[in-house]
Structure formats: structure tokens, C-alpha cells
Amino acid sequence: MKKQTVLFFCVLLMVGSTALAAYTYKVDGYVYNRFSMSKVSGATVTFKVNYGTTTTTQSKTSKSDGSYAFTVTSVSNDPNGAAMSLTADTGSGEKGGIAWKAESYSERKDCPVDSFFMDPTLRFKSGTTKFSAPGVQPVDTAFLYRDDLAGPAWILLGYQMQLAFDPTKVQCNSVISAPGFPSFSPTIDNGAGTITINSGPADTPIGIGEEDFAVPLFDIEWDATDVETNAVTSLLVESSEFTIEEDGGPILVGPAVYNQSDHLLGEPDAPQPYFLISDFNDWDEGLIMEWPAETVSPVSEAQWEGHVDLWMTPDEIEGIPYFDPYPDTVFIPAEFPDGLYVYGGGPDGEPGNDPDPEDAGLVMKWGDTSVADGNYASAWHYDYGLDPDLSNCIIKITVTAPQFGAGGQINQVSFDIIDVNGGRTGWWWAVGTGNPIPWNTPITVTIDTTKTGIAATSPAATGWATVASAIGPFDIKKAQSFDVDENGSFVFGSILAPPPGSPPQFVGAWNYWHNLSVTPKTTAYKGSYVKYSQPPIVVEDDMIYGWDVNSVFPHDFDQGMTWTWAADDWRCYDERPITDVHWWGSFIGWTQPHLPPQVPDYFIMAIWKDVVADAATPSHPKELLWHHKCDKWVWNYAGYDLDPRFEFYEMQEYDLDRLGLPQENESCFQFNQLLSEDDWFYQEPMDVQEDGTVIPNVYWFSIAAVYELEQGEVIEYPWGWKTKPFDETKAPDAAVVITQLDQGTPPWETLTGTTTGHITEVVNYFPLILPDPSVYQPGVYDGWWDLAFELTTNEPKCPGLKADLNDDCIVNLPDFAIMADDWLKTSP
């Protein structure tokens, strides 16, 4: 069963109607010819919901683009899990249908039709089972019935059928006739995915009644082979003939109207709310992937009608209404693939095509030579798959809204969030000179979902509105989709759109969207009683300034893998133990705000003695003092990286081998590990001079990710430790990368629990200096980099002094200044 959650950026905002305790279910899709795959307009589409005890039926006509949309509301019956069906009839010989079992409150179903039906009242249906586990499934019974009993009675004499299924998803174990058909002959071809059935006359006359008295034909036993990947598999009736007795004589009747039944493979996954779409592959996959992967697709005319209706009747509104007054706007769907496609980005401002966006993104074009001058809108949506909780998120999207010169311009863009029940909240921005979004300029729109109204947006939206669903107010914890739309003025003439020169010109309008992300609303830093703190540096737009140093240690040296182990020095000023550790890092090349599929099995932490720097050699770690196998780490998303290596990468002296390739939009995470008491680290006694001055100890802290790899397995996104600009007030030297260890002779220190993972001390390393680690000058800090980590403890530094807000073991004016700065403030 295909589940959809639609994220919709819109030029128009949708609003709704009254609140009522009820269930709401929505289905939309297209009527299409299953042979030519062309969309079919003007078909009568009938939607039926069978709750078991009662049924509801609706009918409407497919739009000019073949689309339709239905919404049902029930006070007492939950549609999730109910039997659903759609039938379509063009009135010119094309008919068809689809049946399924609802698996959410909003779904996409396309209805196939063909022209081989000889009687529109005869119906065939099979079950719509959910295959939640592999192996043999419950029996699926197929039935035959009539929609209309007008005219002579029909007696079933025999039938022939050709069924098709996907053999990569399911296998057919058996097809067993219902009682009364002694001459029943099925042929199963699991390689080709076909079932051929020939059934002769029944033992006794079998009358064909209405659906409640449907004739059972046969039972199918399926064996599901793939339920780990959530997907839909369908049973398709390719051909059928039924021999019917009417008024004492046999007649031949063609296939029944239902010719497809959908089965859901596997259990729906819990929704993952966080993602980033930034490069060509991300957008391209969104256009071609199906549930449960994210899906980008054009908005249909049927979806558009609901969108406009909702904007016209908001429950609450702030700022300027989107339609004030309602513009004379015509909706034109952006047809895939020519009207909705991915552009890889290029140099800005190529001759004759300004703007030509630099970033990869989604181009939406609409219009053709048949349109007259006027206002035209189009839209696309992004499907989540299910309904995630977006209650504490930051949504960002960059829009480049062009002005076409004499050909017109984009006037408005909007962004809606739709919940699972149909409630909406949305914002719109005016486009053009002096407006929040200027023409021909990439502008990043930010939405803070912890807020409502215009205050939630940056740049501030021109207007905001919200509308309840049939069962209550908009619920950000059950957000199902975003709507994305744009409205533009068009003056007939040829214009250019990305990519430059292909296609060279078209008639219509276009808009460009790039860098779409949904991330948790968070801060880069979380901690407790601090013993030593060196957190990452956060700059504009909450970006984290630093790159990630590959730090991966082998689980077993016998695997022969290449490894590096990053380390940084720190000063220890007191004897409180280290009881927990916090560090920041990324998975190199990974851009999503959640962990990649392959993560470290554990981290190896170590603390080393310091070797003091001299004129030619930086300080560095040497003797191992302490280590810990960290296999109970936890994580939280911290932000996206702003990689400083882009500033040095083009330099001739840049050391690519040791510093690596710069990365764009890498996601950063904070990692945390609470140590058991027998693993706490206590420092050695500090030196105290005659005047009482305490000389802090200098140690080195190192951490590396360890992956327990199978033979031949590779790490797709290796872990890296986050860097930060060097701070000479914190520790003496820049961080280093350890490249060689002395395993020495027994007794060794065991790091990984394997027979070969032993070390005694550091042998080789290089300092983290941009652009060339080999250029080391003591006291010249330009280009030096540290690593982001924090060592914390469960003991306060100054017990009993609760008012010592700056932790300097004295209550004085600086503490009062901290309190005064927060006087009468409240927490959000």
C-alpha cells in the first residue's frame, strides 16, 4: 500500500472549514490507460469505502489532466484499514478499477482503464491483504458479483482468467477452486509471475448476485519473499472471459471491472522527519523514487482545487491575505518530466540566461503556446511517506524567483504544512523589488515550527493563515505534507530557463527551488558540570565552522585497514574525575540530519601523556594512560558544517592527502558517553609552586570510531572528528592526527578486545595546520586547528556555592552581572 505524506511549497495557501470530531480520509490520483499510459480526462470516477458494517460511495469526473481527489469523513467509522475501491468509466468503452486496504489517512491511487470490457456490471475482486511477515500468507479469496441486477438473471457456467503478479515480491503456492467447479485447472508460473485458470461448468447452477452475495471463485495462497522493503505488490487481471447463462442460453461476457488489487508488503516504518535535499542526486531520486522513499511530484488540478478553496476560508489569518482580492489565476500542472526536472547548477549569470542558479535544484515550468497573457500558477509536493512530528524543527528552503523581463515575472511563493487529517498552516511571500524575496536572487526561507504566524519565518512572510481539519485544529505533531506553489504573470513570448540552451526557449513561466532541509531545532552544545570545554564554533545561520578529520581505528589489525586517530591536548586544572565525555563529529559525505545506515560499533577513547614542544616539533601525545571502549554512546543532531578548507583548497601547498577534500552541507552530531565509576579518569597530582601557583597538567585526548567489518565490507561514510579554530588560551598546541602506534612487546594495553589491538605509545603523527601540516612554527597560530570536545564531571567545582554562576569559586560582582542579565526573563 503506497502511503504518502505530501510536503507542499505553494504560491497559494490552503485553508479549511469547521471542526468536528470525526475521521477524515483522502485519496487522489489519475485515471490512465494501462496500455498507452496516457492520462484520461472526463472519466466518471467512483470511490467506495467498505467499513464492514456500512459503505459510502462518491462519484466525480476526472479533470483535464486526468486527476481526481476524494475526501470522506465519518464520525463513527475509522477508514484506516477499511476496504477501498475506485472504478473509472470513460463512457466510450474504457473502464477499469483498483481495490486496496487503507493504511493511512491520505493515500495516492491511480486508476487504470482499458477497452476490453463487454459488460460494465460484472465485477471481479480479490482480497487486499497486508503481508506483514515473510512466508505463507492467509488465503486470498477471489469473488465475482454484479453491480446492477436489472434484466434477466445470470447463471455462471464457467470462466477463463489470466492473472499477473510480481514474482520478485511474492510466489504463488496454490490456487484452489471454490466448491462447485469440478473442472478447475490452474497453471502457475512463478518465474514469469502468471496464473492461468480454466474452469468448466459448475455442478449446480450458480447465480451471480450483488456484492453482499458475491460468488467465490478460488483461493490463492501466497508466499511473501520480501517484506523487509515496504512496497506495494499488485494482482492484475490481464484477461478474463465468463460464460453466462441468460434466458436459457449461454453468452460470453468479458472481464470484470476490477482488474487490480493491491497488497502492502511489510509494516510501515516509523517516520523520519529530518532530511536534506541539496545536490542533483537528492532531487533526482525524489522525482523517481516511490514510497517509502521521499517523492517529489507535480500537483494535479484536483489537488489544486482544494488548495485554493482552503486559502479562501482561513480559520485564522495574520498579515496580508494571499488573495486580496482573489486574483484571476489559472492553474497549469507542471508535467513530469519536461515541466518538473532537476538542474545540476552552474555559473551564475551566463549570457542570455540570468539568473542561472549555481546550486543544484528543482526547476518547475508551466505554460505553452496555447496560453494567453495573464496570471498562472503551478505547484509541486514532497511526500514524506507517513506523518512525522515536526513540533521542534527548523525548515529551510532556498528559492530563486525569476523576472522574465517583457515575459513577466513570479509574483508570489508560498509554503504550507498539511497534517494527516487535512489541517493546514501556511505562509506566503511577495516577490519583487522591495519585497521579502527579490527577483533573480537566491533567498533562503526559514520556518521555526515552535512558533506560529509571521514570527515563525525569516525573512518575515507577507501573510500567514491556518485552518482546522474536520476533526480539530492543525496538528504539527502529525504533519503529513508540504505544499509548494508559485504564481506568476505571463506575457506571451519565448523565455529561457535552466539549463542554459537546453531547451533553448519555451513559452510559459518557471521557478527554481533548492536546498530543502528539515532539521531539529537544537543548539550545538549540551553539557553538565564542566571540567574542560572546547565546543564547536557556531557562525551565521547556525552553521558550525569546521571540518571533520577522519578518525577510524581498526577493530582488528589483521584486517590491514588504513587508519588514523585524531587527538587534541587539554589542560587539567583540578582533581575532579572525568565522568562523562562529549564530542562532535560527522560522517564524511553524509548530509542528512540523522545518522547514516552504517554507524560505528563503538568508539575508542584514550588519554595520553604530553610531550612538550620544542623549536622544531609541536607538542604531541606519547605514553598511553587511560582508554575506554565506548559502546553505549548516544547522539543528537547539532547543525550543518561550514567547511573552512574551501578557503585553502585551491592553494598549491594544500596537502590533499592529509587534509582531505572539502565537503558541503555535512551534518554534524554531538556524541555523549556516560562513564561507569570504575572507568572514571583521575589526573595525576599537579605541581604547586612556592607562591601557591598551581601548574595544570597537560594531557591528550583521542577518540576514533571502530567498525566491525565483514570481509570485503567498506565504510561508505567514515566518521570524522569536528575541528574548530585554535584557541591559545585553552591548550598549548594544535590538534594532531596519529598515524602510527608502537605495539611493542607484552604486556600490551588491549584497546579493542582482539588479539592484535594493542599499543604502548604514539610513534608518528602530524599537526592539524592549514594548508600544510608540515609547516610548523612555535607560537605562530595562523592555520592551527583544535578538535571539538568537552570533558565533564558529576562534581561541582565549588561545592556549596550555588550563587557562583561563573564557577570561579567566589560569589562576587561577575556572578551578579550574570543574574542581572537574565533578570525577569522566562524560558521559552
N, C-alpha and C positions, 0 to 999 in steps of 0.2 A: 504494500500500500504506500503510495507516494505521499509523504507528509510535507507540508510546505509552511514556511514562515516567510512572509514577504517583507523585506526592508525596502522602503519606497522613498526616493528623493523626488519631491514634486514641486512643480511651479504652482500647483493649486493645492489647497489644504482641504481635507475631508472632515466633515462634521456630521453628527448623527442626531438621534431623537431621544425619546423618553426612556426612563429607567423602569424595568420590570423584572421581578425575579423569574428568570427563565433560562433555558439553554438555547444557544444560537449555534447554527452550523452553516458554513458557507462552502460552496463548491463552484469552481469556474473552470473554463477550458474552451476548446474549439471543436466544432464539427469538421471532420476531414474525411476525404475519400481514402479508404485504406489501400487502394491500388495506386492512384496517382499522387497521394499525399497532399493534394491541394485542399485548401480550406474551403468550406461550403457555407455560403450565406443563405439566409431566407428559409432555413430548415426549421420545422416545428420540433422543439426540444422539450421532452417531458422528463421531469425529475420526480422520482418516487422514493419515499423513505418508509421502510417497514420496521416499526418498533417491536413487532411481535404480537402486540395486542391491538395495535391500530396502525393505519397507514395514512400518509399525506401525499398529495400529488400537486405539482405545479407545471405549467407549460408556458413557454415563451418562444420567440423567434430569434434565431442566431443573427448576430449583427453583420454588417457588410464585410467585416474581416473574419467572419465565421465564429466569433466568440459568443459566449453566454455566461451568465452568473446567476446562481440561485442562493437565497438565504431562507432558512427555515428556523422558526422559533417555537419552542414547546415549553410550557410551564411544568409539565409532569413527566415528560419522556426525555431521557438523555440520548441524543443522537450518536454519541461516541460508542461504537460497537454495533450500531444498527445496520441492517441490510439496506444498501443504497443501489439505485439503478438509474441510468439515463438512457433514453431512446431518442432517436432523431429520424425525422421523415421529411424529405425534401418536397414531397408531393409529385415528383416526376420519376419515381421508381427507385430512388436511392434511400435505403433505410438501414438502420443499424442500432447497436446498443452496447452498453457496458454495465457490469454489475460488480460491486465490491462491498466490503465491510468497512465502515468508517473507523479510522484510527486516530483522528484528532478532530478539532472543531473547524478546521479550514483545510481544504484539500483541492488539488488540481486533477481533473479528469478530462481527457479528450475523448470524444465520442466518434468512433469510426462508422462509416456508412459504405454500402456498396449497392449494386443494382441487380442482385440476383434473387430478390425476394419475390415469390409468386403469390403469397398471401400475407397481408400485413397483420393479421390477427393471431397467427400461430407463433408461440413463444417457446424458446429453449433456454434453460438456465442450469448452471451448476453451482455448487457451493462457493463461498468466498472465505475459505479457511485461512487462519493465521498459523503459519508453520513456525512455532517459537523454538523448537528444538530439532536437532538432526534426527534422521531415522524415519521409521514408518509413521505416517500421519493418520489421523482419524479419517474414516471413509467419507468420500465426497460423492454425494448423490446428485445425478442429473435428472431434470424433470422436463415435461412437455405440458403446455396448457394453452388456453385461448384467452385473448383479451375481450373478445366480443362473441357472445353465443347466438347472435342473430342469425337467422337462416336455419337450414337443415342441420341435424345433429351429425357430428363427425365421430367415426369409429376408426381407431388406429389399427392398421393391418400389418405394417412393417416399416422399416426405415434403413437408410444408409447414412453414415456420417464419416467425415474426415476431420479429426481434431489435431491441433498442433500445440506444442509446449516447448519450453527452453530446457534442453537436456543437460545443460551445464548447471542448472539450479535444482531440478527435480528429476527423478526417474519414476516411471510408471511400473508398479509391481504387478497390478492385475486390473482387469475390467470385468466385472461380474454383472450379468443381466439381472434385472428385477424379475420377480416371479411372473410367469405368463408368456414368456418368449422362448420357446424351446429351441428354435433355430437361430441361436445367437452366436455370432462368430466374430470375435475381436482379433485384430492383428496389432501388436505393439512393437514399434521400432524405437528403442531408447537411444540409438545412435543418431537417428535423424530427428527425433522428437515428434513422432506422429503416432496417432491411434486411428486405425480404420475399423469401422464397425458395420457389419451386415446382419440385420435381424429380420427373419421371416415372420410369417403370420403368428398372431397370438393364439394361445389355447382357447380363450374365450373372448368375445367382443370387449374391447376396452374403449369406453367413451372418453373423449377429451373435454374436460371441463375447465372452469376458471382456475385462477392461481391457487385458491384455497383447496382445490380438489385436483391438483396437478398430477399427471401420470408419471410415476417413477420409471425411468428407462434403464439406468445402470448405475453401479457403484464403481468409483475409481479409488484405488489405493495408491497413494503417492509415497515416495521415499525422498525426503528432502536431504540433499547433499551439501548445500551451502546455506547456513543460517547465521554465519558469523558476520557476513556483509549484508546490512539491511538493504533490501531491494524489493521490487515488485516482480512477480512472475505471473504470466497470464496463460489461461487456457483459451485458445482461439478456435472457433468453428470455421474451418476453411470451406467446407461444403457440406450439404445435407439434403436428403430427399425423404419425404414421408409419404407412404401410401395410405390414403384415407378412403374409407367407405362413406359415400354420401348418397342418400336416397337409393340404397341398394346396389350402387355401382362404385368401383374403385376410381379414385382420381389421384394424380401425383401433385404434391404440394412441395414447394421449395423450402429453403432454410428458414428457421425461426428468426425472429428479430434480434434477440440477444445473441451476439456472436463473440463475446469476450467476457471472461470472468477473471478478476484479479485476486491474487493471493499475496499476503505480506510474508516475506521471509525474515525471520529474526525479530527480536524485541527492539523497539526504538531506543536509541541511546539517549542518555541524559543530555540536554542541550548544552553546548559550549558557547557562551555569549561573546567571547573575545576573539578578535581576528584582525588581520591587516591585509588589505589588498593594495599592493603598491607597484608590482612590476608586471611585465607583459604576461608572464605565465599565470600569475594570480588571476588577472582579469580574464584571460583566455579560458582557463579552467572553469571559472564561474559561468561562462557562456555555454559551455558544452557539458558540464557535469550535471547529474541528476541526484535527487535525494538519495542518501542523506547528506551529500556534499552541498556546499553553498551553490546557489543557482542564480544567475543574472538573466533576466528575460524581459522582453518588451511588455508594456501594459496593453491590455486589449481594450476595445471600445466598451465592452460590458463592464470591466473594472473601472474604466474612466467615468462612466455614468454615476456609479456610486461615489466616486471620489468628489466629483463636482457637487452632487446633492448634499454631501456631508459638510462641505465648506460653506454652503449657503445657510445652514441652520446650526450654528455652534451653540453649545451649552454655555460656554464662557469665552470671552474674547478680550484681547489686550492689544493696544496699538491700532494700526490702520487695518481694516478688514482687507482680506485678499481680493475680494470682488467688491469694489466700492466706486462706482456701481459695477454690476456684473458685466464683464467685457463680452463682446460678441466674438467668442473664441471657438474655433473648430479644432477638434481633436483628430490628429493623424497618427496612427500607430507607427512606431519605428520597427520595420520588419527586419528580422534576423535572416541572413547575415549582412545584407547591404546597409541596413539602417541602424544596426547596433553592432559595433565591432571594436576591436582593440587596436590602438595605435601605440607603437613602441617608444614614441618620444623622439625628439631631435633638436637641433639648434633652433633657438628662438628667433623668430622674425626672418624666416627665409623669404627671399624676394617674391612678392606677389601672393604671399600666404602668411599674413601677420594677423593673429598670433599662430605660431606653430609650437605647441607646448613641448617643453623639454622632458617632462616626466611621462612614463607610460600611463595610459588611462583608457577610459571608455568613451568612444565617440558615439553620439546619438544624432542621426539625421532623420528629418521628416519633410515630406512635401515632394511634389513633382511638377511636371509641366501643366498639369490639369488644374492646379490651384490658382485662384485669383489673389490679388492683393488683400491683406487682412491680417488678423491675429490667429496664430496657430500654435497648438500645444502638443506635446508628446511626453511620454514618461516611461520609466523602467523600474523594475523592482528586483530586490535581492532576497532570496529565500534562505532563511536560517535552517529549516528542517523541522524544528519544534519551537516551543515558546520559552525562551530563556528569561532569566531575571536580569533586567538591566537597571535595577534600582540604584546602583552605585557605580555608574560608568561615565566615561568621557567618550563621546562620539566625535570623530573628526572626519571631514571630507573637504577636499580641495576642488574648487570649481573654477573653470575658465570660461567666462560667458562672452562670446564674441559680438562685435558690432560688424555688420556686413557692408557698411557704407551705404551706398544707394539701395542695397538689397534689404535693408532693415537691420534689426538687432534683437538680442534677447532682452526682455523687459523684466522678467520675474523668475526666481527659482524658489523652490520650497522643499521642506523635509518633514515627513510625517512618520510617527511611530504608531503602529497599529497593534492592539493586544489581541489575544486569542479569541475574545468574544466580539470583536469588531469595534471596540472603543478606540478613539484616536486622540492624539495630541500632535500639534504641528506648528511649524514656523515658516514664514516666508520673508524673502529679502528682495528689495527693489534693486534693479541693476541699472548702471549708467553713471554718468558724471555726477558727483556729489552724493551718490547713494552708497549703501554699505558695501556693495560689490561693484567695482568699476568694470568697464568693458576691457576685454583683452588683457586682463591681469589675473594671474592665479591667486585666489584668495582661499585660505583655509577657514572653514566654518567649524566652530567648536560648540558642542552642546553638552552641558552638565546635567545629567539626569537626576541629580539630587535636588534640582531646583525646577520651578515651573515658570511659565511666562517668558517674557523677553529677557529677564535677568539670567536665564539659563544659557544664553547664546553669546558668542563673540565671533565676528562683530555682531552688535545688537541687531536682532531681527526687526524688520519693519512691522510685523504683526505676528500674533500668536493666537491659537484657538484650540479648544478641546471639546470633545463630545463623548458622552457615555454610550455604552453598548446597551442592548436590550436588558441586560441583567445587572448593570451597575456602572459606576464611573470607570474611566480609563485606568487600567492597572499596569503600571510599569514593571511589576514583577512577573507579568505574563505577556511581555512584549513578543509579538509574533512576526512583525514585518516592518520594513521601512518603505515608504513611497517616495520616489524621486521624480520630479517633473520640472519642466521649463516651458515658459510661454514667451513667444516672440512675435514681433511684427515682420511681415514679409512683403516685399515689393518685387514683383515678377522680374526675374533676371538670373543669370548664372552666377554662382558664387563658388569659392574654393573651401575645402575642408581637409583636415589631416587625413592621410599623409599627403605631403605636397606632391602634386602631379598624378596621384592615383586614388580615386578617379580625378581627372584634371578639373572637371567642373560638374556641378549639378544644380538643379533648381529646387530651392527649399530653404531650410534652416538647420543649424547644428549647434550642439553644445558639448562641453568636454568636462568629465569628472575624473578625478584621480586621487590616490592616497586615501582610501576609505579605511577607517580603523574604529574598533570598539575596544576600549581598554578599561580596566578597573580604575576607579578614582582612588589614587593612592599617593603616598609620598615615598621618596627613595629610601628614607631612613626610618627604622623602627628599632628600639633598644631598651635597656634597663639601667641598673647601676653600672656606670661606665668606668672601666679600668684604663682602656686605651681606645681612642676613637679616630678613625680615618675614613669617614664615609665618602661616597662618590660626590662629585661636583655636579649640581643641577643648574642649568643655564636657562635661556629663554625657551618658552613653550614647554617647560618641564622636561627638556631634553637632558640626558646625562652625558657630560663631556668626558669622553674617554674611549679606549678601545679594549679589546679582550685578548689577553695573552694566552695562547694555547698552553694549557697545563693539564696534561693527561699522563697518568702513570700506569705502567703495565700491571695487570693482575698477576701475571706470571712472566718472568723474564725469558723463559724458554720460548715464548711466542715470538720473540725477536722484533717487537714493535718499536718504532721510533717514538721517543717520549721527551717531554720537557716538564719541568716542575718549577713554577714561579714562587718567589719568596720576597718578603719585604721586612726591613728592620723596624723595631719599635722600642721605645724607652719605657721601662717599668719603674714607676715612682713609689709604689707601696707594696706591701706584702699580702694584700688580699688575693685569694686564689682566682684563677680563671675558671669560671663555672659554666660559661656558655660562650659560643662563638658565632659571629655574624659576618657574612661576606657577600660580595656582589659579583655577578658574572653573567655571561651569556653563552648561548650555544652558537658557535660561529657560523654565520649564514642564516640563522633562524630568525624570522621576522614576526612571528605570531606572539600575542601576549599571553600565551600559555605554554606549558612545557612541550617539547617535541616528543614524538612517539618513543624514541630511544633516549634514555636518560642514564646517568651513571648508576652503577650498582651500589657504589659507595664513594666517599671521598677519603683521602689520606691527608691528615693534618700532622704537622711536625713543628717543633720549636728547636732552634739551633743556637749554639754559642756564636758570638760575633768575633770576626777578625777585623781589627781596626785598619782603616785605610792608610796608605802611605802616598808618596808623591806620584806613584805610577799605577797603583792598584786601588780600586774602590774597596770599601769595607764589604764583607760578604759572610755568608753562613759557613760554618765548618763542622763542628762536632755536634752530633745529634744528642739532644737532651730529653725529648719527650715526643711521643707520637700517639695518634688515636685513629682508629678505624671508624669513620663516621657513616653509619648505615641507617640512621633514623632521622635524617635531615628533613626539614620542611622548607617550603618556599613561598614567596609571594612576588607578584609582578611589581616591578619598580619603575619602569618607563622605557623610553626608546633612546638609543645611543646617538650622539653626535660625534663622529669619529674624527679625531684630530689628525690622523695620518693622511687625510686628503690634502692637508696643508703642506705636506712634505713629500708626498708620493712622487711628484714629478722631478724632484731633485736628483741629480746624478749620483750623489753619495748615499741615497736612500738604500738601506740594507733590506731588500725584499725577503731574503731567505730567513732572516732572524725576526723581522718585524711584521711580515705578512702583508696581504692585500687589505686595503681599506674596505670597510663594509658599510652599507647604507641601511638604515632603518632596522638595525639589530635590536631585538628586545632584551631588556636587562631584568634580572631577577635578584632578589635578596634571598640568601640561604641562611638557615639558622640551625644550630645544633646545641641542645642542652646536654651537658656532660654529667655522667654519674659521678658520685663523690670520689670513688676510687680512681677516676680519670682526671680529676682537677689538677691544674698545673700551679705549683708554688715556686716562686722565684728564689734564687739564692740570696743570702744576706747582702744588703747594699753597703758600699763603703761610706763611712761618715768621716768628714774631715775634722780637724781640731776646732774649727769655728762652728761646727754643727751642720755644715752644709752636707746634704745627702747627695751622693753621686748615683744617679739611676743606673740600673743595669740595662744593657742593650742586648736584645735578642732578635732572632729572625724567625718569622712565622711563615710557613709554607703550606700550601694546600693544592691538591691535584685530584682530578676526577679519575675514577677507576671503572673500567667497563669489563665485565666478564664475558669475553667474546668467544663465540664458537669458531671453529677452524674456518678461515676464509671470510669471516664476518668483518665489515668495515664500520667505522663510526661516521655517519653521514654529517652530523652537526656536532663536532667535538666541543667540549666545554672549554671556556676561556675565562680568566680572572680579569675583572674590570680594573683598568688603570685610572689614575687621577693625577693632575699636575703635582709635582713635587713641592713639599712644604718643609723648608729647612728648620722650622721651629718644632717639628714633630719628631724627626729622627735624623741621624747623620747623613744617610746616603740614599741614592735611588734604589728602587727595587731591582732584583736580578732574576734571571732565568737559569735554573740549574740544568746542566746538560750531561753531567757525568757524576756518578757516585762510586765510592770505593767500597766494594763488598767485603774486602779484607779476608780474614780467616776467622773461624769460630772462636768465641761465641759472637754471633751476629745479633742485631736487633731485627726482629721479624716485623715487617710492615703490613704485608697483605695476607699472611697466613699460609702462603705457599712455600715450598722448599727453596725457592730461588729469590724470593722478595726480601733480601736482607741488605743492610748497608751499615757503614760505620761513619763515613763523613763525606762532605762535598769535595769533589775534585775539580770540576770545571763549571763555568757559569759565564754569563755576560750581563752587563747592566742594561736597564731599560732607558736608553738615551736616543732621542730622535734628532736627526735622521740616521745616525750611525753609532751603534753601541760601542764601537772600538775607539771612539774619540772621548776619552775620559780626562777631565781636568779638575782636580780637587777644588772645591769651593766655587766652581763655575756651574751654576744650577740650570742654565739655559738648556732646555731639551730633556731635563731629567723628569722621570715619572715614578710615582708611587703606585701601590695597589690598594684597592678599597676593601677595608675590613674593620671590624670592631671586636674588641675583647671585653667581655662584661663579667660581672660577678654578682653573687647574691648577697654581698655585704656592703652596706653603705660606707662611704669613705670616712664620714664623720658621724658615728652613731650618737643619737640623742639631740642632734641639731637639725630639727625639722625645718627651721626657717633659713637654713644655709642653702639658698637656692642655687648658688653657683658652685657649690661643692668645694669651697676653699677652706673649710673647717673653721670659719669665723662668720658670725652674723653681723653684718655691717651695712653701710650705705649701698654698695652694689646689689645686695640682696633686696633692699627696699626698692631700688630702681626697677628691678625685675618685676616685683609685685605691683608697683605703680603703673608700669606699662600695661599690665593686664587688668587694672582696676575696673570693676563692673562689667568686664567682658563676659560673654557666655559662650559655651561650647555650641557648635552648630547642631 
